[in-house]
Amino acid sequence: MTSPDAENVVYTAEFMDGPLEGQTDTRVLLHGKHDARISMLAAVGGMESLFWYDEVDSRDVQGRAHVRYRFDAGDSDPFESTEETD
C-alpha cells in the first residue's frame, strides 16, 4: 500500500523530440528535485541505444511535477530517424 504522499516523490518526464518523442515516463525525485539531464535506454530498429535528454522547463500539473525534456543528439547513440527528408 502506498502512502498519500507517494505522489510527492515522483514526477512525470515528457520527451519532446528525438527517438522517444511524445512518450512520458514516471521518475523518482532525488532530494525533492527532478533531474536536469536524464538518460534513457531504448530499442530502436532492434538495437538498444542510450539517449540523453536535457530539461527544457517544468511546471505543476494537478499537484505533480511535470518536466519537459529535449533530445541531445550529440551525446546520444546514433539512430535512424523515421522522418522523411527531401
C-alpha angles and dihedrals in degrees: 000000000000125000123242087251093060090100089060093065098053136059137190119249116202120196110216100188145350125063093327096047113156095012126119132204133194110231135180122251113236113216088345094304135102123234117266090205126028137179126217128194113213139161113242118177091351094304126105112236135180115231127190124210130188127208117260100176143327136217142167115262114187092331096314128102113249117193126189119211132198123212118255102209093178095063097033130087112265119262136176113254118227090215116108117238127204 
